[in-house]
Amino acid sequence: MRTFNHVGIVTTEKKEGAVLNGGLNVWLTDYGKSPNRIEWLKFEKGSCLPELVQTQTHTAYTVPDLAKELKGKKVIFGPAVCDEHLTIAFIEEEGIAVELMEIQ
């Protein structure tokens, strides 16, 4: 079962509090500090994330079993281990990017 986590919105300006994820070449804000669970993303040249993620808003969900959730889906990125607690992947559904997150 998917549980809503956040909305990622692409911007051309670096937002206050954004930190650079050097591996993905993207500036990110902490959606946990947003009352509306918004994660702002400002991409740098050379980001490995798909064009769909870099150009459109995405919705993110936590899932209990990422591998199971990805079966039969159109995976456009990942799975990628972010740290010992988080693995993510992006799929395309209904023409948009959807981020799936498994949190340990």
N, C-alpha and C positions, 0 to 999 in steps of 0.2 A: 504494500500500500504506500502510495506517495503522500508525503506531508509537505505542505507549502513551506518554503524556507525564505526566499527573497526574490526580488525582481532586479535584474541587471540592466542598467540603462547606459548606453554608449554616449559619451560626451567628447567634445573637442578641447575642453579646458580641464586642467588638473584641479580637482575639487579639494577644498580644505580638508586636511587629515588623510589624504590619499597617500598610499605607500606603493612603492614600485615592487612588483613581482618580476624580478629579473629573468627568471626562467621562462615566463610567458610574455615578457616585454609589455606589461600593462600596469598602469596605475589603478589601484583599487581603493575604494572607501570601505569602511567597516559597516556592513548592513545591520549588524547588531546594535549599532548606535543610532540607527534611523528609525523614527517612529512608524514609518511606512515600509520598513525592511527593504530599502533601496540600496543597491550597490552601484556606485558610479564607476564606469570603466573608461579610461583614456588610453588608447593603444599607441604604442611606439612602433616605428618601422621595424619589420622583422619579427613581429609576433607570430608564434606558431599556431595560434588559434584560428579556426576557420573563418572565412570571410563573413559567413552568416552571423557568427558571434560578434565579429568586429564591427558590423554595420547595423545590427538590429537589437532591439530589446529582447532579453531572454527571461524565462521564468525558471526558478530553481526549486527543486524538491529534494527532501531527504528520503532515502529508501533503506529498508533493512538489509537488502541483499542486492548490491549493484550488479553483480554478474547475472543473477536471475532476471533483473529488470531489463538488462540490455538484450536479452535473447529475442530475436526476431525484430529488433528495432534498427533503424538507420543510424548507426553510430557515426558521428562526424569528428569526434575527438575523444581520445582516451581509450580505456581508463588511464588515469594519471594519478599517481600517489603524490599528494601534496605534502603530507607529513604523516607521522605515525598514527594520527587520529582521523585523517580525511583522505578519501579517494573520490575523484570526480570523473564524470564523462559527460559529453554533450551528445544529444541525439537530435534529429530533425523530426518534428511532428507538426502536422498542420501548417507546414511552410515556415515554422519558426524554430529557433534553437531552444532546447530544453536541457537544463543542467540537472544531472542526477548526482546526488551526493550521498556517500555512505560514510557515516560518522561513527567512529569506534568509541 
